[in-house]
Structure formats: C-alpha cells, structure tokens
Amino acid sequence: MLKNADLDTSVSGSFMNLPSMRAPGAGLARACIVGIPFDCGTHPFRVGSREGPAAIRQQSRLVRHFHIGATGAAANPTEFLGAIDVGDVPCRPGDIEYSYPRIEHTISAILASGAIPISMGGDGAVTLPQLRAVSKQHPGVVVLHIDAHTDTYEMEGFNTATTFTRAAEEKLIDVENSFHIGARGGTFVGGVLEFGRSVGYHVIPFDEFDQDPDACMRHVFQTIGDKPVYLCFDMDVFDPSCAPGVCTPEWGGLSAKEGLKLLKSLHGLNFVAFDVNTVSPPQDVGGATAFLAATVIWECCSLAAASIQRSA
C-alpha cells in the first residue's frame, strides 16, 4: 500500500492543483502523479533535474483541465482519471543505492492500488527502477522511448546513458518490440545506434522520424499492437529553442507543436505507465521547459484516460 510515510508530501503546491488523495466515497484514483527529484549529479556543469518536479508543479498552474474539441475521457482527463498528486519519492540525488529501491517501491505501490503512475523526473536514470516495478505488474511490457539520446550505451554501471542497457540485461521489458525514437546530435562514444539495435531495440533516429512521422507511427502501432506500453518521454527531444532547461540539449529537435502532435498520435496504444524526465530548472528560461513538460504530462493523462476507456 502507498502510505504518506513513503513519500515527501510536504511539496509546495500540487500538479494542476490536484488533490493528494481521493475524497471519501469518490472511488479510487485511476492515475497518480508522482515526483522523482533525483539526478546522478555527474555532469561537469549542468546539474539540476532533481529540481524538476517542483518546477513542473509550479508551471502546471497554467494548464487547464479541459481539452478544446475533445470528447469522452479525453475532454477532461484528470477528472476521468480521478487523478491525484501523491508527492515526491524521498530520494537522495547521486545516491542510487538509497534512491532506486524507494522509487521502485513507490511505483509498485501505485500500480498495486490499480492506478497508472505518471512520473516527473528527475534525470533519465529514474527510469530503470520504475521499469523494475512495472515489469512485475505487467510482464512483457514494451518501452516507447522518445528522446534525443538512446540511453542504451555499451558501458558499465548505472547512469543516464545505461538505463535501457541495464533494463535489457535485467529482462525487464520486451526489448524486441520496444522503440528508441528521436536520437540526434553528438554523443561521447561512437556506435550508439548500432549498439542499441544489437541489444534488440527498434532504433529510429530523429532524421528518419522527421522524414515521415506518419510512417514511423504506423510501424510503432503495427509492432506494439495491444501490448502494455511504458512511455518514457525525455524533454530533450524538443529543440532547445522551446525547451532550453534540459540535462543534455541537442539542436535540431521537435518544436512544441510537433512534440504535442506526436503525443496525440499515440492514442490507441495500451499505456500502463508514463515517465516524463530531464527538466533542469537552473538552465530553464522563464519556466518555459517546465511549462511544456506540464503540458506533456497533461497529454499523458489524456493517453491514460483513452487507454482505460478503450479497455473498459
């Protein structure tokens, strides 16, 4: 069970002013927003995504609950979901041994309650413990990873570059039906696309996606089908012109319009968990990245609502 003692509920404000628990008689929450204020702290000068959840919550006050023109569950997804903001996982930035078990425990408790976890990081390292929890509840889960980096590098250890290398080694996911979409720019080691494919992932670099996004989405839908899906959305898939406050920016990415359109195109997949990460407030400008991330999370609520309505 998810208990207040397992979380930091002293966070200032909530995501979109959502309650921290359901009112008596209101039924169980179908989705829980949870913050994961963790980063590895290893970048030589660009550290700060541990502050991401607080910044996203603050900027989420600009996000309204109703989708213009939408109907059914997607019209007001947070209401349909009975969504709540359960606070933050009590992490220690840079301390993986302390933080990973607590992240896994919290996500496991949310899933055990029957709710879909929608997390806000934190850097890309927060994904692995979440996958450990999700894989137990949803065996054979596939990953749809949208990111300017594959995070599947041929390296030892636990960090943002090895998240999906370790996930494959630990057999947490259905690798052969999982996707990395959006890799672009430079890397600190060579051959990352080839290595990701050798592990078993479908790797679609940004240039290939950009040539024909519709064909890419058809490939995703045909491959994944009705399998349970974990959406990992890294905010650096956006261009730094609209999302400057991320851990590792790369020029030439999605505009805000393109990124939100991409999310809308995912309606119809069977989503069981969401993970939006790498907002780094110290590098942000006017809260733009945090506001965009809050909007991405709202779109994730819409995807969650559509998945539940579809399976009802």
C-alpha positions as CSV (number, residue, x, y, z in Angstrom):
1,M,0.0,0.0,0.0
2,L,1.1,3.6,-0.7
3,K,1.4,5.4,2.6
4,N,2.3,9.1,3.3
5,A,5.3,7.8,5.3
6,D,6.7,6.5,2.0
7,L,6.5,9.9,0.3
8,D,7.5,13.5,0.7
9,T,4.1,15.1,0.9
10,S,5.4,18.5,2.0
11,V,5.9,19.7,-1.5
12,S,4.6,23.1,-2.2
13,G,1.5,23.0,-4.4
14,S,0.3,20.1,-6.5
15,F,0.3,19.3,-10.2
16,M,-2.6,21.2,-11.7
17,N,-3.9,21.8,-8.2
18,L,-4.9,18.1,-8.0
19,P,-5.8,16.7,-4.5
20,S,-3.3,14.4,-2.7
21,M,-6.0,11.8,-2.0
22,R,-9.5,10.9,-3.1
23,A,-12.4,12.2,-1.1
24,P,-14.4,9.6,0.9
25,G,-16.8,7.8,-1.4
26,A,-15.2,9.2,-4.6
27,G,-13.7,5.9,-5.6
28,L,-10.0,5.0,-6.2
29,A,-7.7,7.1,-8.3
30,R,-7.0,5.7,-11.8
31,A,-3.8,7.7,-12.1
32,C,-1.2,9.1,-9.7
33,I,1.2,11.9,-10.4
34,V,4.5,11.4,-8.6
35,G,7.7,13.4,-8.5
36,I,11.1,11.8,-8.6
37,P,13.6,14.5,-7.6
38,F,16.7,12.6,-8.4
39,D,19.7,13.1,-10.7
40,C,23.1,11.4,-10.8
41,G,24.8,14.8,-10.4
42,T,27.7,13.7,-12.6
43,H,27.6,16.3,-15.4
44,P,30.6,18.7,-15.1
45,F,28.4,21.8,-15.1
46,R,24.8,21.1,-16.0
47,V,23.1,19.7,-12.9
48,G,19.6,20.4,-11.7
49,S,16.9,18.0,-12.8
50,R,16.5,17.0,-9.1
51,E,14.5,20.3,-9.1
52,G,12.3,19.3,-12.0
53,P,9.2,18.1,-10.2
54,A,8.9,21.3,-8.2
55,A,9.3,23.5,-11.3
56,I,6.8,21.4,-13.3
57,R,4.2,21.7,-10.5
58,Q,4.6,25.4,-10.3
59,Q,4.2,25.9,-14.1
60,S,1.3,23.4,-14.2
61,R,-0.9,26.1,-12.8
62,L,-1.0,27.4,-16.4
63,V,-2.5,24.2,-17.7
64,R,-6.3,24.0,-17.8
65,H,-8.2,20.8,-17.3
66,F,-10.4,20.7,-20.5
67,H,-9.1,19.8,-23.9
68,I,-10.6,22.0,-26.6
69,G,-12.7,20.0,-29.0
70,A,-12.1,16.7,-27.3
71,T,-14.8,14.3,-26.2
72,G,-15.2,11.4,-23.9
73,A,-12.5,10.6,-21.4
74,A,-10.0,12.9,-23.2
75,A,-12.2,16.0,-22.7
76,N,-11.2,16.3,-19.0
77,P,-8.7,13.5,-18.5
78,T,-7.7,14.4,-14.9
79,E,-11.4,14.3,-13.8
80,F,-12.0,11.0,-15.7
81,L,-8.9,9.5,-14.0
82,G,-9.7,10.9,-10.6
83,A,-6.0,11.8,-10.7
84,I,-4.1,12.7,-7.6
85,D,-0.7,14.1,-6.9
86,V,0.9,11.8,-4.2
87,G,4.0,14.0,-3.7
88,D,7.7,13.1,-4.2
89,V,9.7,9.9,-3.7
90,P,12.2,10.7,-0.9
91,C,15.4,10.5,-3.0
92,R,19.0,11.4,-2.3
93,P,20.4,12.9,-5.5
94,G,23.5,11.0,-6.6
95,D,22.8,8.1,-4.2
96,I,21.5,5.3,-6.4
97,E,21.6,2.6,-3.7
98,Y,19.4,4.7,-1.5
99,S,17.1,6.1,-4.1
100,Y,16.4,3.3,-6.5
101,P,14.6,1.0,-4.0
102,R,12.4,3.8,-2.9
103,I,11.5,4.7,-6.5
104,E,10.7,1.1,-7.2
105,H,8.6,0.7,-4.0
106,T,6.6,3.9,-4.7
107,I,5.8,2.9,-8.3
108,S,4.9,-0.7,-7.2
109,A,2.5,0.7,-4.6
110,I,0.8,3.0,-7.1
111,L,0.4,0.0,-9.5
112,A,-0.9,-2.2,-6.7
113,S,-3.6,0.4,-6.0
114,G,-4.9,-0.1,-9.5
115,A,-3.6,3.3,-10.7
116,I,-1.4,4.3,-13.6
117,P,1.8,6.0,-12.5
118,I,2.7,9.3,-14.2
119,S,6.1,10.4,-13.0
120,M,8.0,13.6,-13.4
121,G,11.8,13.4,-13.0
122,G,14.5,13.7,-12.4
123,D,17.1,12.7,-15.0
124,G,16.9,9.7,-17.2
125,A,18.3,7.4,-14.6
126,V,15.0,7.4,-12.7
127,T,13.5,5.1,-15.5
128,L,15.3,1.9,-14.5
129,P,13.8,1.5,-11.0
130,Q,10.4,2.4,-12.4
131,L,10.7,-0.4,-15.0
132,R,11.6,-2.8,-12.3
133,A,8.3,-2.1,-10.7
134,V,6.2,-2.0,-13.9
135,S,7.7,-5.3,-15.2
136,K,6.4,-7.1,-12.2
137,Q,2.8,-5.8,-12.6
138,H,2.9,-6.0,-16.4
139,P,5.1,-8.8,-17.7
140,G,6.2,-8.3,-21.3
141,V,5.8,-4.5,-21.1
142,V,7.3,-2.7,-24.1
143,V,9.1,0.7,-23.9
144,L,8.3,3.6,-26.2
145,H,11.3,5.8,-25.5
146,I,11.2,9.3,-27.1
147,D,14.5,11.0,-26.6
148,A,17.4,12.8,-28.3
149,H,19.6,10.0,-26.9
150,T,19.1,6.2,-26.8
151,D,20.3,5.8,-23.2
152,T,21.5,2.4,-24.4
153,Y,25.3,2.7,-24.3
154,E,27.9,0.0,-24.0
155,M,29.1,1.0,-20.6
156,E,29.2,-0.4,-17.1
157,G,27.3,0.9,-14.1
158,F,24.0,2.8,-13.6
159,N,23.6,6.3,-15.1
160,T,21.5,8.1,-17.6
161,A,23.4,6.6,-20.5
162,T,22.9,2.9,-19.4
163,T,19.2,2.9,-18.4
164,F,18.0,0.7,-21.2
165,T,21.2,-1.3,-21.4
166,R,20.5,-2.5,-17.9
167,A,16.8,-2.9,-18.5
168,A,17.5,-5.3,-21.3
169,E,20.1,-7.2,-19.2
170,E,17.7,-7.5,-16.4
171,K,15.0,-8.7,-18.8
172,L,12.5,-6.2,-17.5
173,I,11.0,-5.5,-20.9
174,D,10.1,-7.0,-24.3
175,V,13.1,-5.5,-26.0
176,E,12.4,-6.7,-29.5
177,N,9.1,-4.8,-29.6
178,S,10.5,-1.7,-27.9
179,F,11.5,1.6,-29.5
180,H,14.0,4.4,-29.2
181,I,12.8,7.4,-31.3
182,G,14.5,10.7,-31.8
183,A,18.2,10.2,-31.3
184,R,20.2,13.1,-32.9
185,G,23.2,15.3,-32.4
186,G,26.5,14.2,-30.8
187,T,27.5,11.5,-28.3
188,F,30.5,10.9,-26.2
189,V,31.1,7.4,-27.6
190,G,30.6,6.0,-31.1
191,G,28.3,3.4,-32.5
192,V,25.3,4.0,-30.1
193,L,22.7,3.5,-32.8
194,E,24.3,0.2,-33.8
195,F,24.7,-0.9,-30.2
196,G,21.1,-0.2,-29.4
197,R,20.0,-2.3,-32.4
198,S,22.4,-5.1,-31.4
199,V,20.7,-5.2,-28.0
200,G,17.4,-5.7,-29.8
201,Y,15.6,-2.3,-29.8
202,H,14.0,-0.7,-32.8
203,V,16.1,2.5,-33.1
204,I,14.6,5.3,-35.2
205,P,17.0,8.3,-35.3
206,F,15.5,11.7,-35.5
207,D,16.3,12.3,-39.2
208,E,14.5,9.1,-40.1
209,F,11.5,10.0,-38.0
210,D,11.4,13.6,-39.3
211,Q,11.3,12.4,-42.9
212,D,7.9,10.6,-42.4
213,P,6.5,10.7,-38.9
214,D,3.2,9.0,-40.0
215,A,5.1,6.0,-41.4
216,C,7.1,5.8,-38.1
217,M,3.9,5.8,-36.1
218,R,2.4,3.1,-38.3
219,H,5.5,1.0,-37.7
220,V,5.1,1.6,-33.9
221,F,1.4,0.6,-33.9
222,Q,1.9,-2.5,-36.0
223,T,4.8,-3.7,-33.9
224,I,3.4,-3.0,-30.4
225,G,-0.3,-3.9,-31.1
226,D,-2.1,-4.4,-27.7
227,K,1.0,-5.0,-25.6
228,P,1.3,-3.0,-22.4
229,V,3.4,0.2,-23.0
230,Y,5.7,2.2,-20.8
231,L,6.1,5.7,-22.3
232,C,9.4,7.3,-21.4
233,F,9.4,10.9,-22.7
234,D,12.7,12.8,-22.4
235,M,12.1,16.6,-22.7
236,D,15.4,17.0,-24.7
237,V,13.6,15.5,-27.8
238,F,12.3,19.1,-28.1
239,D,14.6,21.7,-29.7
240,P,16.4,23.9,-27.1
241,S,14.6,26.9,-28.6
242,C,11.4,25.8,-26.9
243,A,12.9,23.5,-24.1
244,P,16.2,25.1,-23.0
245,G,16.1,23.7,-19.5
246,V,17.1,20.1,-20.0
247,C,20.0,18.0,-18.9
248,T,21.6,17.4,-22.4
249,P,20.2,19.7,-25.1
250,E,20.7,19.0,-28.8
251,W,19.8,21.4,-31.5
252,G,17.5,20.4,-34.4
253,G,14.7,18.8,-32.3
254,L,10.9,18.9,-32.3
255,S,9.0,22.2,-32.0
256,A,6.4,22.3,-29.2
257,K,3.7,21.9,-31.9
258,E,5.4,18.8,-33.4
259,G,6.0,17.2,-30.0
260,L,2.5,17.6,-28.8
261,K,1.2,16.4,-32.1
262,L,3.4,13.3,-31.7
263,L,1.9,12.6,-28.3
264,K,-1.7,12.9,-29.7
265,S,-0.8,10.4,-32.4
266,L,-0.2,7.8,-29.7
267,H,-3.9,7.5,-28.8
268,G,-4.8,3.8,-29.2
269,L,-1.8,2.2,-27.5
270,N,-2.3,0.3,-24.3
271,F,-0.4,2.6,-21.8
272,V,0.3,1.3,-18.3
273,A,2.9,3.9,-17.1
274,F,4.4,7.3,-18.0
275,D,7.7,8.9,-17.3
276,V,8.5,12.5,-18.2
277,N,12.0,13.5,-17.3
278,T,15.1,15.7,-17.6
279,V,13.6,19.1,-16.8
280,S,16.5,21.1,-15.3
281,P,15.3,24.4,-13.8
282,P,18.7,26.0,-13.3
283,Q,19.1,26.0,-17.1
284,D,15.5,26.9,-17.9
285,V,14.3,30.3,-19.3
286,G,11.2,31.8,-17.7
287,G,9.9,28.3,-16.8
288,A,9.3,27.5,-20.5
289,T,10.6,23.9,-20.3
290,A,8.7,23.2,-17.1
291,F,5.5,24.6,-18.6
292,L,6.0,22.5,-21.7
293,A,6.7,19.4,-19.5
294,A,3.5,20.1,-17.5
295,T,1.6,20.1,-20.8
296,V,3.3,16.9,-21.9
297,I,2.1,15.3,-18.6
298,W,-1.4,16.6,-19.2
299,E,-1.3,14.9,-22.6
300,C,-0.1,11.7,-20.9
301,C,-3.2,12.0,-18.7
302,S,-5.2,12.1,-21.9
303,L,-3.4,9.0,-23.2
304,A,-4.0,7.2,-19.9
305,A,-7.7,8.1,-19.9
306,A,-8.1,6.9,-23.5
307,S,-6.3,3.6,-22.7
308,I,-8.6,2.9,-19.7
309,Q,-11.8,3.8,-21.7
310,R,-10.6,1.6,-24.6
311,S,-10.2,-1.4,-22.3
312,A,-13.4,-0.9,-20.4
